[in-house]
């Protein structure tokens, strides 16, 4: 209707299951109004197509109302529209289809968000968890099996392999039915002398051997993770890998949250990443500001004299920022960043040595 009493407006409204041409009308003297569906174009009941449409819709079109600036706000039940237009036969089918579309849309968004740098973050954090577990379990194995091999000076993976080898020898040479204590003596071996070892029974041999075998598998898993991180960093962030190294580069991406966020961080922030406690202490009191954070693990910073570590950290952090931006926005390896960094490192070292020699002459 048109006239002094009513205002009318026509527009196309998009829903997740189709497009509707709707006529809105509103009384000039009353905020209430009504609408009428003039025509509509329904989508086919294909989950993938509906998911794509569902994802691309604006949030305001997914609720239970149509918004029109001129005619006003009209509460509309999308469920009733879907049934009346023939898109679905009843409410049960509507809810079932909407649930399937919603779940698949969320899964699609999650899969799209899982970029290669996210895999690197998961891998480096898994590596940290494995390292923590290995430290605890290897120490436990050393205390436990060390009683039976007090002369062994092996550590870590070598000691775990040694424990597997020796306990398997005991398990093969004895059976659980043989309970005579004399048959459960230590292994007769030059590397494992019987005179210096406590008796090792069949039961302990099996248990310690299984425990040591699990530790060896963890060491293998750590090696696999390191190889994976190395290859992924070479393909995802080649320039950053050349500047910071694969391991440090992956940790920087993990701490930033993504390669994109790392590329957006200023070099001053990159320089102190991982030095949160020192930074907060500096801000709260008169403690000196930290010169470096996790980038201390880089050879150029960690192996430098304390007098020039701050300069080396500043050079490294600036080139890390440049490398991250190049990798994120172009993805092409740029060797000039690494060459520029090494040149500046060498200048700082040369100036330091010169100043040191001048002081000796004086």
Secondary structure, DSSP 4 states (H G I P E B T S, - for coil): --SSSEEEEEEEEEETTEEEEEEEEEETT-S-EEEEEEEEEEPPS-HHHHHHHHHHS-GGGGSSEEEETTTEEEE--HHHHHHHTTSSSSHHHHHHHHHHHHHHHHHHHHHHH--HHHHHHHHHHHHHHHHHHHHHHHHHHHHHHTTT-TT----HHHHHHHHHHHHHHHHHH--TT---GGGGPPP-BTTB-GGGS----HHHHHHHHHHHHHHHHHHHHHHHHHHHHHHHHHHH-HHHHHHH-HHHHHHHHHHHSSHHHHHHS-HHHHHTTT-HHHHHHHHHSSPPPPS-SGGGGSHHHHTS-GGGHHHHHHHHHHHHHHHHHHHHHT----HHHHHHHHHHHHHHHHHHHHHHHHHHH-
